[in-house]
Amino acid sequence: MSSRFFERPAHAAAYAKFRPQPPPSLTQRILDTLKEKYSGELEGAADVGCGSGQSTQVLARHFTHVTGLDISPAQITEAVRLNTTPNVTFKVSGAESLPFRDSSLQLVTAGQACHWFDLPKFYKEVDRVLVPGGILALYGYMYPRLLHPTHADSFSKIMEDLFSNDLGQYWGGGIEHVEEQYKDPKFVIPYPDFHRENCHHVDKEVTVQELGGYITSWSAFHSYHQKNGDQAAQTLLDGFLQRVMETLDVKTGVEDTTITLRFTFFLLTGRKPLR
Ligand SMILES: C[S@@+](CC[C@H](N)C(=O)[O-])C[C@H]1O[C@@H](n2cnc3c(N)ncnc32)[C@H](O)[C@@H]1O
């Protein structure tokens, strides 16, 4: 079963504004892995579960054409609105039936998304559309750590409390797989040439207010909002931000207190056999 948690327009907008792009080192690692054994033209890539397109755009300069696919029309509307790259197009499509010819893509990626796919159907489709030697790359990340000499641990406790206690019951099925960095055997891409790593990160400098915006992009926050209403959602967010400010122990307000967040990514790659 695949799931649909990111459909509402406000959620898509928060997603576009506050979520990180994949780190350049991760994109480079995927390309290096592909080029280790594939020396032809890089004609086509697809980014499945592309959301508002931040994971799609990073592929644009490496391929003749890149397609972002998402099951959510709201996310695709946002991705099209934000797109500035002529060789990138976006389409509404589920991961389980990919709108490409057989053997027509060198790369398929899924960033922070495949734990919602029907994986056996997705793997079958990927195998159909990849060229021999092509790569499937699955990656994801958990909530960020604060880069700070003394407050990093207390910040992590506040994040963990929000993630697991306040919002724990509002996460859709599948988030546990992200927490486990896709350790479940179902994420082993069914190709012999399969690798995992978790050494890529991206640092984002944000205000504490923007950290609040990032929290509003969580599917669990949206479910909480839907179930409990505006006031309860605002109270939850305000309480979280207040705890963060107390931990930082600064005199500035949420709009002008800047912090650096580190998102650490894990990556799984599998290569379709050459013959
Ligand atoms: C957390 S977002 C990730 C967006 C983006 N790839 C990124 O890295 O930020 C997950 C996306 O997967 C999409 N999705 C969930 N199930 C899907 C499916 N079966 N087929 C295609 N997209 C799906 C959701 O609509 C959502 O936009």
The ligand as a Gaussian input file, in Angstrom:
#p B3LYP/6-31G(d) Opt

LIG

0 1
 C        8.510000      13.723000       2.169000
 S        8.073000      14.100000       0.504000
 C        9.669000      14.132000      -0.308000
 C        9.784000      15.194000      -1.360000
 C       11.148000      15.355000      -1.999000
 N       11.537000      14.154000      -2.733000
 C       12.233000      15.718000      -1.013000
 O       13.286000      15.069000      -1.039000
 O       12.069000      16.647000      -0.249000
 C        7.400000      12.566000      -0.035000
 C        6.612000      12.701000      -1.310000
 O        6.278000      11.391000      -1.771000
 C        4.998000      11.474000      -2.390000
 N        4.432000      10.124000      -2.488000
 C        3.931000       9.348000      -1.474000
 N        3.524000       8.168000      -1.965000
 C        3.770000       8.194000      -3.306000
 C        3.585000       7.242000      -4.357000
 N        3.076000       6.031000      -4.123000
 N        3.954000       7.601000      -5.600000
 C        4.497000       8.819000      -5.855000
 N        4.697000       9.751000      -4.897000
 C        4.350000       9.439000      -3.633000
 C        4.226000      12.421000      -1.488000
 O        3.109000      12.989000      -2.134000
 C        5.296000      13.443000      -1.123000
 O        5.277000      14.580000      -1.945000

